[in-house]
Amino acid sequence: MNTRQRMYKTNSKIKKYLLELGFIHIYLFPHLRFCKDYILENQGFDALGFKIGDKRVYFFQFKTNKKPNKQTLKEYAMLEEEYFIKCLWVNKTKNEITIN
């Protein structure tokens, strides 16, 4: 399985998990060679979505190889306060999906 196929499989599993949690309209951004993420204040995100009963826009960063560092989480918190959004780091390992 090549990298693109693995990424598509991972994104599909994460999207299915998020739909089970009550998210709707999850938009994945294309992962092209020079256009990978949506950028907001120097932070890149892989997807955005909406949750039932919540008026905020959710921005998602998907990872399979590492957990977020404290600096990134602090920057997410600053973005959340400034723009009334929610930034989530979704980490997919072999057996589980965790959200920070």
ABEGO torsion letter per residue (X at the ends): XBAAAAAAAAAAAAAAAAAAAGBBGBBBBBBBAABABBBBGGBBBABBBBBBGBABBBBBBBBAABBBBAAAAAAAAAAAAAAGBBBBBBBBBAABBBBX
